[in-house]
């Protein structure tokens, strides 16, 4: 089950715990879940002027973005206490990490690489297929050396080579929405979380009432 009131912006596993960040001004928060029972360990609400976006966990910190407010938040991973904020020049959409660096999407074809200590851009990736650039890159997840990305408005996930930005594969997940309860607020596929222990991927959508655990064969 997935809370159908959650406008999912970021999803990530860390140490058997599922983290989810949600959007909408006045109703943005992140939660820590027990993935088996769905029990909420912790919920942190953003001030009402912020529209919450992507989330990732690195070096004992939780990093969270906001959409158009150019403000990111850094929390203590264990206590979820806000330690500091940081700024960036683009919009904030998706966020992930490779164990060393942060990767941020802004709704364009670019993925920006940030130093997690200085919080400055060190490089960027432009995402292309053989024929065209891929815009509206949204939620991100680092899986086995590749970046998996939701494409906003598409029922698909792009698998991206971070070395050169090439799209190496596309997952068509259009059938999943038919398995979700339809209601007036239901929105697009968004949310990718990899569980390295089971090697399964959890995916959901904005205001979906289900989360799906999938494997890629």
Helices and strands as residue ranges (DSSP letters): E 8-14, E 17-22, E 29-34, E 40-45, E 52-58, E 61-66, E 71-76, E 82-87, E 95-97, E 101-105, E 110-115, E 121-126, E 137-143, E 146-151, E 156-161, E 167-172, G 176-179, E 189-195, E 200-205, E 212-214
